[in-house]
């Protein structure tokens, strides 16, 4: 599979940082540092425009190190980039820490996972098939 990317930043193209990584690291495209105050969110540009094959999506996910060490995460996780979207990839970052966090130009801010998806036909019905679980939801199986 091939993904076409226009890169309007000075950063390298997204790439896998290890041989078996599922996500490619994405860098921010900002001319000067951006500081997020506690609980503040901002749309951070990447300078990337992508073309995915039909039947695929790009999922934008947090980087675990940024989340653990600095409290920075992607707000709408995972963010979805559809195959027919041609605009710039933007990343909604939020600072969940108790301190201001500064993002430097070219910093790796998220990862992108390419995933295949289906587009099923949706039909309306009056009832669903029975299962052992039924309508049991949040916490229904207990804690231990």
C-alpha positions as MATLAB code, in Angstrom:
seq = 'XXXXXXXXXXXXXXXXXXXXXXXXXXXXXXXXXXXXXXXXXXXXXXXXXXXXXXXXXXXXXXXXXXXXXXXXXXXXXXXXXXXXXXXXXXXXXXXXXXXXXXXXXXXXXXXXXXXXXXXXXXXXXXXXXXXXXXXXXXXXXXXX';
ca = [
       0.000    0.000    0.000;
       1.149    3.541   -0.705;
       0.203    6.749    1.081;
       0.792   10.023   -0.724;
       1.915   12.922    1.476;
       2.494   16.591    0.737;
       4.879   17.960    3.354;
       4.740   21.763    3.696;
       6.892   21.700    6.838;
      10.652   21.488    7.239;
      10.233   18.283    9.233;
      10.975   14.801    7.920;
       8.085   12.687    6.673;
       6.248   10.614    9.298;
       8.181    7.451   10.030;
       8.224    4.406   12.246;
      10.751    4.779   15.051;
      11.230    1.022   15.476;
      10.947   -2.013   13.216;
       7.646   -3.245   14.665;
       6.014    0.057   15.593;
       2.329    0.352   14.681;
       2.352    4.155   14.581;
       4.430    6.705   12.696;
       5.534    9.720   14.698;
       4.126   13.067   13.531;
       5.855   16.384   14.235;
       4.319   19.802   14.732;
       4.709   22.525   12.126;
       5.021   25.716   14.176;
       7.434   28.620   13.733;
       7.797   29.309   17.446;
       7.165   27.442   20.686;
       3.548   27.055   21.831;
       2.678   26.827   25.525;
      -0.468   25.107   26.734;
      -1.690   26.058   30.178;
      -3.227   23.371   32.432;
      -6.479   22.091   30.844;
      -5.906   24.229   27.733;
      -6.349   22.685   24.294;
      -5.059   23.894   20.923;
      -5.135   22.762   17.339;
      -1.512   22.176   16.361;
      -0.651   22.141   12.641;
       1.579   19.468   11.100;
       2.129   20.814    7.583;
       1.065   17.388    6.265;
      -1.623   16.644    3.695;
      -2.300   12.968    2.993;
      -4.080   10.797    0.456;
      -5.174    7.402    1.707;
      -6.555    4.547   -0.375;
     -10.312    3.958   -0.150;
     -11.113    1.608    2.743;
      -8.382    3.023    5.004;
      -8.247    5.669    7.700;
      -5.396    7.327    9.566;
      -5.832    7.325   13.344;
      -4.113   10.102   15.287;
      -3.120    8.862   18.729;
      -1.163   10.209   21.702;
       2.505    9.459   22.265;
       2.714    7.551   25.535;
       5.844    9.374   26.721;
       4.243   12.804   26.300;
       1.130   11.638   28.135;
       2.999   10.073   31.055;
       5.846   12.545   31.498;
       4.150   15.829   30.553;
       0.390   15.265   30.621;
       0.021   16.119   26.920;
      -2.451   14.014   24.986;
      -4.619   14.041   21.875;
      -8.083   15.204   22.898;
     -10.242   13.315   20.401;
      -8.383   10.036   20.642;
      -8.180    8.524   18.184;
      -8.699   11.320   15.733;
      -9.776    9.952   12.358;
      -8.540   11.134    8.982;
     -10.829    9.833    6.262;
      -9.597    8.692    2.858;
     -11.396   11.569    1.114;
      -9.969   14.345    3.345;
      -7.354   16.502    1.621;
      -6.825   19.316    4.137;
      -3.924   19.749    6.522;
      -3.620   17.216    9.309;
      -4.174   19.081   12.580;
      -3.763   17.612   16.055;
      -5.902   18.712   19.018;
      -3.524   18.618   21.985;
      -4.603   19.144   25.583;
      -2.475   19.706   28.653;
      -3.857   17.531   31.457;
      -0.973   18.319   33.802;
      -0.993   20.932   36.534;
       1.808   22.946   34.899;
       2.223   24.851   31.627;
       3.709   22.651   28.890;
       5.666   24.042   25.946;
       5.757   22.413   22.517;
       8.849   23.218   20.492;
       8.945   23.560   16.678;
       9.461   20.163   15.059;
       8.622   18.222   18.226;
       6.993   14.805   17.845;
       3.462   15.360   19.157;
       1.470   12.248   18.216;
       1.515    9.069   16.239;
      -0.436    8.038   13.173;
      -1.738    4.498   12.680;
      -3.082    3.463    9.282;
      -6.031    1.073    9.626;
      -8.332   -0.723    7.238;
     -12.049   -0.296    7.872;
     -15.346   -1.543    6.525;
     -18.351    0.519    5.446;
     -21.265   -1.772    6.232;
     -24.838   -1.294    5.123;
     -26.909   -0.047    8.074;
     -30.465   -1.349    8.352;
     -33.128   -0.504   10.897;
     -34.769   -3.406   12.744;
     -37.267   -3.790   15.592;
     -35.224   -6.254   17.668;
     -31.701   -7.662   18.056;
     -30.614  -11.254   18.630;
     -30.280  -12.465   22.233;
     -26.884  -12.982   23.912;
     -25.811  -14.161   27.366;
     -24.521  -10.673   28.184;
     -27.602   -8.880   26.924;
     -27.658   -5.178   27.844;
     -25.013   -5.528   30.604;
     -22.705   -2.573   30.201;
     -20.234   -0.533   32.159;
     -18.796   -2.637   34.983;
     -21.271   -5.483   34.573;
     -18.605   -8.195   34.960;
     -17.308   -6.914   38.315;
     -13.884   -5.816   39.526;
     -12.082   -9.144   40.062;
];
